[in-house]
Amino acid sequence: MKVIVIGGGAAGFFTAINIAEKHPDWQITIVEKTNKLLSKVKISGGGRCNVTNGRTAASELVPFYPRGGKKLYGLFQEFGTAEMRKWLSKRGVNTHEEADHRVFPATNDSQTIIDCFLQQVRKHSITIKTNFSVLSLRQTEESWIVRSSSETLQADKLIIATGSSPVAWKTLQQTGLEIVEPVPSLFTFNIKDARIKDLMGIAFGNVSVKIVGTKLDETGPLLITHWGLSGPAILKLSAWGARELSTKNYHFQILINYTGDQSADQVRSNLNDLKSSNPKRKLSNHPMYDIPKRFWERLLEYCEIGSDLPAGELSKKQINKLVEELTQGLYDVKGKSTFKEEFVTSGGVKLSEVDLKTFEAKRFKNLYLAGEVLDIDALTGGFNFQACWSAGWIISQNI
Ligand SMILES: Cc1cc2nc3c(=O)[nH]c(=O)nc-3n(C[C@H](O)[C@H](O)[C@H](O)COP(=O)(O)OP(=O)(O)OC[C@H]3O[C@@H](n4cnc5c(N)ncnc54)[C@H](O)[C@@H]3O)c2cc1C
């Protein structure tokens, strides 16, 4: 049996290795359009490769996938994060989990994962062809014909693991698969605003951010950057809102509640209590709600509250303005920036095109798809790679 895996990335390698283990007598070839293998694995996780996540239950994993979500439940039950860590450990790669549940190789070096995969490829005599860019696919009665500019290959079974390549999506569309238009996910918001100007590096523990005119609403840490705002709260919004924000051309408004979950009435009442119980206290020296001091001072300045003003002299107008800024600060977002280059693409081959029990295309026999080529994407935390490992494993067991 001849198998061709198109794409020498995470999903392609993992699928090929597991097929080879299950079917030692099959002839497996990975074709890769560049001269580099596993290049995204190399740069992933800042060079450390956040290979998976420490959460293990499928029900805990699914909420991290804006595209895919519940449909992936069975996938993670069959081959989840714990199975991936066991898989690596069995092949000599130990992993460790950090406090936020991200899992890395114990060496903290992505090369460890690459070396492991390359060793497995050699062990199972998998053929690798680099500089082989697939230009067209054709199914005949008996097999698949894969053509590059210089060579034509034939395979009984074909695995597509081309990642987020627009050219490959076009080829798949021409083959007859339906594609959800790709848009970026995981980006930060560009904001030019006096309230955050020159305050890059300031971080907030837990804020709530809403996108005006949508249902998008997230809580979590927030970070002021050179270009605007980032941090988990923003990245979650960018992932869940990837499609909607693209239609807005990344121009929209956000409302920030710096207190996390306090209502305007609660904050007003706290400020009035402070005014009567500590009338001499200078507000500028006592940031509330764990707000970093530099930002607190900036907000007071923005609300025209002098740094020497004692709490007892706060006017009703000043209190109202501060309440608004703390619970419903309105900011204009104009554009997006890439988060540490760790963008992923939302979109790809429609999930309804594949049988999720096998990852075989429903309308094309002997054609399987894994990884970012599919319309699956996740938040940061090792979830994007996990989607590659889980699909690759299921293909290998069912092909
Ligand atoms: C900077 C960065 C850091 C990241 N860090 C993490 C992380 O730490 N943890 C995590 O979970 N996720 C991370 N991600 C996301 C993760 O890298 C991807 O989700 C994952 O690599 C997708 O794997 P894939 O095999 O589907 O695609 P890729 O890894 O992109 O592989 C696809 C391969 O197919 C090849 N190809 C494309 N078209 C053709 C063709 N026509 N013919 C032949 N070959 C072709 C490409 O050249 C490529 O080598 C990161 C992403 C980036 C950009």
The ligand as a Tripos MOL2 file, in Angstrom:
@<TRIPOS>MOLECULE
LIG
   53    58     1     0     0
SMALL
NO_CHARGES

@<TRIPOS>ATOM
      1 C1          5.3120   31.4530   15.5730 C.3       1 LIG1
      2 C2          4.2860   30.3980   15.8990 C.ar      1 LIG1
      3 C3          4.3640   29.7640   17.1200 C.ar      1 LIG1
      4 C4          3.4250   28.7760   17.4580 C.ar      1 LIG1
      5 N1          3.5260   28.1530   18.6590 N.ar      1 LIG1
      6 C5          2.6450   27.1900   18.9900 C.ar      1 LIG1
      7 C6          2.7630   26.4670   20.2200 C.ar      1 LIG1
      8 O1          3.7130   26.6390   20.9780 O.2       1 LIG1
      9 N2          1.8110   25.5200   20.4960 N.ar      1 LIG1
     10 C7          0.7640   25.2490   19.6400 C.ar      1 LIG1
     11 O2         -0.0540   24.3920   19.9520 O.2       1 LIG1
     12 N3          0.6560   25.8990   18.4620 N.ar      1 LIG1
     13 C8          1.5650   26.8440   18.1200 C.ar      1 LIG1
     14 N4          1.4370   27.4830   16.9140 N.ar      1 LIG1
     15 C9          0.4430   26.9960   15.9500 C.3       1 LIG1
     16 C10         0.9990   25.6920   15.2970 C.3       1 LIG1
     17 O3          2.3340   25.9270   14.8680 O.3       1 LIG1
     18 C11         0.1630   25.2390   14.1190 C.3       1 LIG1
     19 O4         -1.1640   25.0800   14.5450 O.3       1 LIG1
     20 C12         0.6990   23.9100   13.5520 C.3       1 LIG1
     21 O5          2.0410   24.0650   13.1390 O.3       1 LIG1
     22 C13        -0.1320   23.4150   12.3920 C.3       1 LIG1
     23 O6          0.4970   22.2550   11.9070 O.3       1 LIG1
     24 P1          0.2330   21.7330   10.4270 P.3       1 LIG1
     25 O7          1.0950   20.5270   10.2460 O.co2     1 LIG1
     26 O8         -1.2140   21.6370   10.1790 O.co2     1 LIG1
     27 O9          0.7760   22.9140    9.5190 O.3       1 LIG1
     28 P2          2.3220   23.4080    9.3020 P.3       1 LIG1
     29 O10         3.1060   23.1280   10.5400 O.co2     1 LIG1
     30 O11         2.1850   24.7790    8.8270 O.co2     1 LIG1
     31 O12         2.8200   22.4420    8.1670 O.3       1 LIG1
     32 C14         2.2980   22.4520    6.8530 C.3       1 LIG1
     33 C15         3.4070   22.1080    5.8880 C.3       1 LIG1
     34 O13         2.8500   21.8640    4.5980 O.3       1 LIG1
     35 C16         3.7150   22.4210    3.6280 C.3       1 LIG1
     36 N5          2.9300   22.6600    2.3960 N.ar      1 LIG1
     37 C17         1.9710   23.5950    2.2140 C.ar      1 LIG1
     38 N6          1.5000   23.5080    0.9480 N.ar      1 LIG1
     39 C18         2.1400   22.4850    0.3470 C.ar      1 LIG1
     40 C19         2.0930   21.9090   -0.9670 C.ar      1 LIG1
     41 N7          1.2630   22.3730   -1.8910 N.pl3     1 LIG1
     42 N8          2.9100   20.8690   -1.2540 N.ar      1 LIG1
     43 C20         3.7620   20.3850   -0.3050 C.ar      1 LIG1
     44 N9          3.8500   20.8960    0.9430 N.ar      1 LIG1
     45 C21         3.0560   21.9250    1.2580 C.ar      1 LIG1
     46 C22         4.2150   23.6910    4.2900 C.3       1 LIG1
     47 O14         5.4040   24.1550    3.6810 O.3       1 LIG1
     48 C23         4.4220   23.2270    5.7330 C.3       1 LIG1
     49 O15         5.7250   22.7330    5.9540 O.3       1 LIG1
     50 C24         2.3760   28.4590   16.5570 C.ar      1 LIG1
     51 C25         2.2870   29.1120   15.3270 C.ar      1 LIG1
     52 C26         3.2310   30.0640   14.9820 C.ar      1 LIG1
     53 C27         3.1210   30.7600   13.6560 C.3       1 LIG1
@<TRIPOS>BOND
     1     1     2 1
     2     2     3 ar
     3     2    52 ar
     4     3     4 ar
     5     4     5 ar
     6     4    50 ar
     7     5     6 ar
     8     6     7 ar
     9     6    13 1
    10     7     8 2
    11     7     9 ar
    12     9    10 ar
    13    10    11 2
    14    10    12 ar
    15    12    13 ar
    16    13    14 ar
    17    14    15 1
    18    14    50 ar
    19    15    16 1
    20    16    17 1
    21    16    18 1
    22    18    19 1
    23    18    20 1
    24    20    21 1
    25    20    22 1
    26    22    23 1
    27    23    24 1
    28    24    25 2
    29    24    26 1
    30    24    27 1
    31    27    28 1
    32    28    29 2
    33    28    30 1
    34    28    31 1
    35    31    32 1
    36    32    33 1
    37    33    34 1
    38    33    48 1
    39    34    35 1
    40    35    36 1
    41    35    46 1
    42    36    37 ar
    43    36    45 ar
    44    37    38 ar
    45    38    39 ar
    46    39    40 ar
    47    39    45 ar
    48    40    41 1
    49    40    42 ar
    50    42    43 ar
    51    43    44 ar
    52    44    45 ar
    53    46    47 1
    54    46    48 1
    55    48    49 1
    56    50    51 ar
    57    51    52 ar
    58    52    53 1
@<TRIPOS>SUBSTRUCTURE
     1 LIG1         1 GROUP 0 **** ****
